[in-house]
Amino acid sequence: MTDLPPTPPAPARGAEAPAPGAGGSVYRRTLATPGAARFIGPAFVGRLPIAMHALGTVLFVQDRSGSYAVGGAVAAAGALSEAVCVPRVGRALDRFGQARVLLAGLAGHLLGAAALLVTVWAGAPRPLWFLAAVVAGGCLPPVGTCVRAPRWSALLGGGALLPAALALEAATDELVFILGPTLVTALVTLVDPAAGLLASAVLLGVGALGLALQHGTDPGPRPASAAPPERIMRRPDARTLVAIVFAIGIGFGGIDVAMVAFAREEGLAAIGGLLLGMFAAGSGISGLITGARRHDRPLRARLLRSIALLTAGLALPLAGVGVATMIPLAVLAGATVAPTMINANAMMERIVPPHARTEGFAWLTMAVVGGLAVGSPLAGRLIDAGGARFGYLVPAGAGLLAGLTALLRRLYLPDVDAHGPAPASVPRPASAPESTTAPAITTVDPAG
């Protein structure tokens, strides 16, 4: 999963937060906001390839090479390239506006995807496979990042509907991860091993181009007079969040490959997409519930509790002894994901100033994609060596790694309230800009 489930930021000062039980009404009013319908469709179509490209690469290369490990390695090269480029793309979006960056990224990605298809199909030297994957991954347009805070904020102006809008974005991401893998698996099984990658490229072209043409909600380039953005990774709290999310990304990479291989071992190849869909469905439902609730616990407590549940949840597929038992386990495992990612995004939204927020979310996206680059080939090697069940060791281990990271580095995370200003005990720089959604927060690195 390379696009993070977004989180609702704190309501603007003076804005009324949704009342408990009013989630459905808030979601309906959000979708009815004038102008929203124009970018929701292209954004959804353009996000599907995020859940299709890597899996399509694994299955296409595996078909030509006979090895999940090789397929996972090629996909990992693309994911690693994407991870390296994401923060820089985030800065470019702020600096130049979305249209230019989306179109340039789309052109580069289509070129790389075409090269990947040709070189693998023709049996060219394998280094060329990896080079093409690097180009395609590094240029993948971040459609989800372009829609979340930038588009919705420009449309809603930071009002009380913005949290509901971003909770809907979380559910949309999970729907993408239901439909995307299912579509890839069906196309690869029923049409051709290359069909998944081809469909991904076509959908990305339609969605990214359609979004680039929506100038009314594009926040545009950062004013030349604006201060340079903060370097996010200088903050110990941000580094802690990135480390946690990186571990979770490893689990995502393992789940993707292991579920498909498990279904094939059971003689039901087309069910692989369904299993991934069940995992994403559990996450999407829990994300909608989380977004509609009003929380009283401090944000750090919610984040640590959700990570503890995730640690247990990612180990659940190890108990699956057949497809019938794996389906409910996939749903339960997925249900622990969205609350964790929502809380991690909420923490990032709170600890960085508004002018650096796009880069902050880009670093979390980089962490997920980087984790995928590790988890996919690792699961592939374990599957080649011992079967699909060994692949489930990757998400189980990743969940444990996330839990240990949170436990050992919890002091780096500020104890803040996501629904109001920073506590008086948390120092705030005098030069920090005022924000109606997330005041800048400074933390002290215990390591000095």
Summary of the structure (lengths in Angstrom):
residues: 448
radius of gyration: 20.6
end to end distance: 34.2
largest distance: 63.7
contacts: 1767
relative contact order: 0.17
helix: 72%
strand: 0%
